Amino acid sequence: MYSPPYSSAALYRVADIRQIESAAAVSLPAGSLMKAAGRAIANLVQSLMPQTDDQLHGQLHEQIPKQILVLAGPGNNGGDAVEAAFLLATAGYTVNIILSSGADLFSTEAKHSLQRAQSSSAQFFQADYLSSTTNQSCSLVIDGLFGIGLTRPITGHVATLITELNRLSRAGRFPVVAIDIPSGLNADTGQVPGTSAEQAGVAVHATHTLTFIGNKPGLHTGAGRDYCGQVIVDDLGIDPDLFPTPDGILIHPQMFSGVWQAREHDSNKGSFGEVVIVGGAAGMVGAPLLSARAALHCGAGRVYVGFISTPLLTDSQYPELMCREAKNCNFD
């Protein structure tokens, strides 16, 4: 399981991310954050997918360029995507781009990145490209359809595109890198808008999510863990002083590095306190057992399990637990 650096554990809601972004943009040239995002995406893709495959055909040794498919939607998320497409095409990758909407919905910065991509070797295709036979050698897909501002359900041709993408990626055809958040996922709640008891909403199932500025709670709660894959945080070089107090902290092992202390050799389990767990009605002994095992892992010395029903003779996995009948046992 991926463990982010402690500095990436701070969680920020969308409103805070927008505030940080706006404050940073004041002192930066126009388009700086988009270019930084594009570089981060391109660097991740290059680390996941070296530029060429070596293939042997008889006596010929060929270098086969990797093919990257970029899905770009409206807004700055799409701008990040086409900026990365330009950089990857410049680096020698075969890059194909699907625009889910017209360029008229792009911001000024996004239009500039789109022009850069159009001037490169990248090629543009219609939305049905993903389901056609021409994508057989696709090596990786970049999801830049929607970002953290989306709160409505995805419908129409974009929903169809995402459904096809999920079908192919689940079959192991290629990894999927989501920009900032998998398209369709709510960054604050981790839920997929449009999901109900009667139907499932649509969101991209990513193998990697490269999220910008700060980590978001929705990447780790609700359905987020099912959609995000490995989460990587890039702050885009923004001044740390612009970050407010986070909404929460993602639990990380480094948070507890100073808690555990080495125990003296001249000690025994009686030196480290006692914990008493009482519970376990008939057929429900699992809860006190799990609690008692957790107490052992947390460093408790003697751990008693007092069962309100017939007690177990012993816990086969942790025989050091002392199992008793709650009403008769004496814990002194």
Residue pairs with C-beta under 8 A, 6 or more apart in sequence:
2 230
2 231
3 252
3 253
4 215
4 231
4 232
4 233
4 250
4 252
5 233
5 254
6 252
6 254
6 255
8 215
8 233
8 250
9 215
9 249
9 250
9 251
9 252
9 255
10 214
10 215
10 243
10 246
10 248
10 249
10 250
11 214
11 215
11 216
11 217
11 220
11 246
11 247
11 248
11 249
11 250
12 20
12 213
12 214
12 215
12 216
12 243
12 244
12 246
12 247
13 187
13 188
13 216
13 217
13 247
14 148
14 149
14 187
14 188
14 216
16 214
16 244
16 246
16 247
17 148
17 187
17 213
17 214
17 216
19 244
20 213
20 214
20 238
20 242
20 243
20 244
21 33
21 213
21 238
23 242
24 33
24 236
24 238
24 239
24 242
25 32
25 33
30 108
30 109
31 109
31 112
31 113
33 212
33 236
33 238
34 76
34 79
34 80
34 83
34 109
34 110
34 113
35 83
35 113
36 236
36 237
37 80
37 83
37 84
37 179
37 212
37 234
37 236
38 80
38 83
38 84
38 86
38 87
38 113
39 84
39 87
40 210
40 212
40 234
40 236
41 80
41 81
41 83
41 84
41 87
41 142
41 177
41 179
41 210
42 84
42 87
42 88
42 91
44 177
44 208
44 210
44 232
45 68
45 84
45 88
45 93
45 140
45 142
45 177
46 88
46 91
48 140
48 175
48 177
48 208
49 66
49 68
49 139
49 140
49 175
50 66
51 65
51 66
51 91
51 92
51 93
52 63
52 64
52 65
52 66
52 92
53 63
53 64
53 66
54 61
54 62
54 63
54 64
55 61
55 62
55 64
56 62
64 137
65 92
65 93
65 94
66 93
66 94
66 139
66 140
67 93
67 94
67 95
67 96
67 137
67 138
67 139
68 85
68 88
68 93
68 94
68 95
68 96
68 138
68 139
68 140
68 141
68 142
69 96
69 97
69 98
69 129
69 130
69 135
69 138
69 140
69 141
69 142
69 174
70 81
70 82
70 84
70 85
70 95
70 96
70 97
70 98
70 122
70 141
70 142
70 144
71 81
71 98
71 100
71 141
71 142
71 143
71 144
71 145
71 161
71 165
71 183
72 78
72 79
72 81
72 82
72 85
72 97
72 98
72 99
72 100
72 114
72 144
72 145
73 81
73 100
73 101
73 144
73 145
73 146
73 158
73 183
74 100
74 101
74 105
74 106
75 105
75 106
75 107
75 110
75 146
75 147
75 149
76 107
76 109
76 110
76 147
77 144
77 145
77 146
77 147
77 179
77 180
77 183
78 99
78 100
78 101
78 106
78 110
78 144
78 145
79 106
79 107
79 109
79 110
79 111
79 113
79 114
80 113
80 144
80 179
80 180
80 212
81 97
81 142
81 143
81 144
81 179
82 97
82 110
82 113
82 114
82 116
82 117
82 144
83 113
83 116
83 117
84 142
84 144
84 179
85 95
85 97
85 117
85 120
85 122
85 142
86 113
86 116
86 117
86 119
86 120
86 122
88 95
88 122
89 95
89 117
89 120
89 121
89 122
90 120
94 121
95 117
95 120
95 121
95 122
95 123
96 122
96 123
96 124
96 125
96 129
96 135
96 138
97 117
97 122
97 123
97 124
97 125
98 124
98 125
98 126
98 127
98 129
98 130
98 161
99 124
100 127
100 145
100 157
100 158
100 161
103 111
103 114
106 114
118 124
127 157
127 158
127 160
127 161
129 135
130 161
130 164
130 165
130 168
131 164
138 173
138 174
139 174
140 174
140 175
140 176
140 177
141 165
141 169
141 174
141 175
141 176
141 177
142 176
142 177
142 179
143 165
143 176
143 177
143 178
143 179
143 182
143 183
143 204
143 206
144 179
144 183
145 154
145 158
145 161
145 162
145 183
145 204
146 154
146 183
146 184
147 179
147 180
147 181
147 183
148 180
148 181
148 187
148 216
150 183
150 184
150 186
150 193
151 186
151 193
152 193
152 194
153 184
153 193
153 194
153 201
153 202
154 162
154 183
154 184
154 193
154 194
154 201
154 202
154 203
155 194
155 202
158 183
159 202
162 183
162 184
162 202
162 203
162 204
163 202
165 176
165 204
166 204
166 205
168 174
169 175
169 176
169 205
169 207
170 205
175 207
175 208
176 204
176 205
176 206
176 207
176 208
176 229
177 206
177 207
177 208
177 209
177 210
178 204
178 206
178 208
178 209
178 210
178 228
178 229
179 210
179 212
180 187
180 209
180 210
180 211
180 212
181 187
181 209
181 211
181 216
181 218
181 219
181 228
182 203
182 204
182 205
182 206
182 209
182 227
182 228
183 203
183 204
184 192
184 193
184 201
184 202
184 203
184 204
184 227
185 191
185 192
185 203
185 204
185 218
185 219
185 223
185 224
185 227
185 228
186 192
186 193
186 218
186 222
187 216
187 217
187 218
187 219
188 216
188 217
188 218
189 217
189 218
189 221
189 222
190 217
190 218
190 219
190 220
190 221
190 222
190 223
190 224
190 225
191 218
191 222
191 223
192 200
192 201
192 202
192 203
192 223
192 227
193 201
194 200
194 201
194 202
195 201
195 223
203 223
203 227
204 227
205 226
205 227
205 229
206 227
206 228
206 229
207 229
207 230
208 229
208 230
208 232
209 219
209 228
209 229
209 230
209 231
209 232
210 232
210 234
211 219
211 231
211 232
211 233
211 234
212 233
212 234
212 235
212 236
213 235
213 236
213 238
214 233
214 235
214 243
214 246
215 231
215 233
215 250
217 247
217 248
218 224
219 225
219 228
219 231
220 228
220 231
220 250
249 255
260 299
263 271
263 272
264 271
268 301
269 301
269 302
269 320
270 301
270 302
271 301
272 299
272 300
272 301
273 300
273 301
273 302
274 300
274 301
274 302
274 303
274 304
274 331
275 292
275 295
275 300
275 302
275 303
275 304
276 304
276 306
276 331
277 288
277 291
277 292
277 295
277 303
277 304
277 305
277 306
278 288
278 306
278 308
278 326
279 287
279 288
279 291
279 306
279 307
279 308
280 287
280 288
280 289
280 305
280 307
280 308
280 309
280 311
281 308
281 309
282 309
282 310
285 307
285 309
285 312
288 305
288 306
288 307
289 305
289 312
289 315
289 321
292 303
292 304
292 305
292 315
292 318
292 321
293 315
293 317
293 318
293 321
295 303
296 303
296 318
296 320
296 321
302 322
303 320
303 321
303 322
304 321
304 322
304 324
304 329
304 331
305 311
305 312
305 315
305 321
305 322
305 323
305 324
306 324
306 325
306 326
306 329
306 331
307 323
307 324
307 325
307 326
308 326
308 327
310 325
311 323
311 324
311 325
311 326
312 323
313 323
314 321
314 323
315 321
315 323
324 331
